[in-house]
């Protein structure tokens, strides 16, 4: 899952912070954060493990894998954020996005400089809210291509997304309620 889903599946402000920290800190540093942030880090990992082993996600990856091979999962993650954004009421999506930026600012002292720079860009360009737009997802997919070491930056990944949008939507519709239930169960165990 990508930034919107991870933040949406957090059950406290500190877990939102932990969800974002997971992608940018070394594993050995995770225990240096407050307990609720550690829970967010653990929840992020649980979400990723559940996602990577889910049959719907495996099928969705087949849509992208002929073009991007091992990077298919990253493009599925971005696609799932599009469908999540569009499953939410517009005002709820706006409120969630604003809350995430406020929370990350509130706990800025815990964020590495690299993450602060990313949050600045996210907020300025309204990434979380704009995941609902096709151009927002196109931008995110191009971002993945730009960062991918072994992929041509001009691959038509967005066109693959558009051509397969109905099928990807079906995968999301089955997968996401199960992911939400799993995240609630993990949170209950904390």
Residue pairs with C-beta under 8 A, 6 or more apart in sequence:
1 9
1 47
1 48
1 51
1 77
1 80
1 81
1 179
2 77
2 78
2 80
2 81
2 131
2 140
3 20
3 81
3 122
3 127
3 128
4 81
4 84
4 85
4 96
4 128
4 131
5 47
5 77
5 80
5 81
5 84
5 176
5 179
6 19
6 20
6 44
6 47
7 16
7 19
7 20
7 96
7 100
7 128
8 84
8 96
9 19
9 43
9 47
9 179
9 180
9 183
10 16
10 18
10 19
10 40
10 43
11 43
11 183
11 184
11 187
12 36
12 39
12 40
13 36
13 103
13 106
13 107
14 34
14 36
14 37
14 39
14 40
14 107
15 36
15 37
15 39
15 40
15 43
15 187
16 40
16 99
16 100
16 103
16 104
17 37
17 40
17 103
17 104
17 107
17 110
17 111
18 33
18 36
18 37
18 38
18 39
18 40
18 41
18 42
18 43
18 44
19 40
19 41
19 43
19 44
20 40
20 104
20 111
20 115
20 119
21 30
21 33
21 37
21 40
21 41
21 110
21 111
21 115
22 30
22 40
22 41
22 44
22 45
23 44
24 112
24 114
24 115
24 118
25 41
25 112
30 38
30 41
31 38
33 41
33 110
34 110
37 107
37 110
39 187
39 190
42 186
42 190
43 183
43 186
43 187
46 182
46 183
46 186
47 179
47 182
47 183
50 179
50 182
51 57
51 77
51 175
51 179
52 73
54 175
54 178
54 179
56 171
56 172
56 174
56 175
57 73
57 76
57 171
57 175
59 171
60 76
60 79
60 80
60 167
60 168
60 171
60 175
61 72
61 73
61 76
62 72
63 72
63 76
63 160
63 164
63 167
63 168
64 71
64 72
64 75
64 76
64 157
64 160
65 72
67 155
67 156
67 157
67 160
68 74
68 75
68 148
68 151
68 155
68 157
71 144
71 148
71 151
74 144
74 148
75 141
75 144
75 157
75 160
75 161
76 168
78 137
78 140
78 141
78 144
79 137
79 161
79 168
79 172
80 172
80 175
80 176
81 131
81 137
81 140
82 131
82 132
82 134
82 136
82 137
82 161
83 168
83 169
83 172
83 173
83 176
84 131
84 172
84 176
85 93
85 128
85 129
85 131
85 132
86 132
87 172
87 176
88 96
88 132
90 132
93 128
93 129
93 132
94 129
96 128
97 126
97 128
97 129
100 128
101 119
101 122
101 123
101 128
104 111
104 119
105 119
108 116
111 119
121 127
122 128
125 139
127 136
127 140
130 136
130 139
131 137
131 140
134 162
137 158
137 161
138 158
141 157
141 158
141 161
142 153
142 158
144 157
145 151
145 152
145 153
145 155
145 157
146 153
161 168
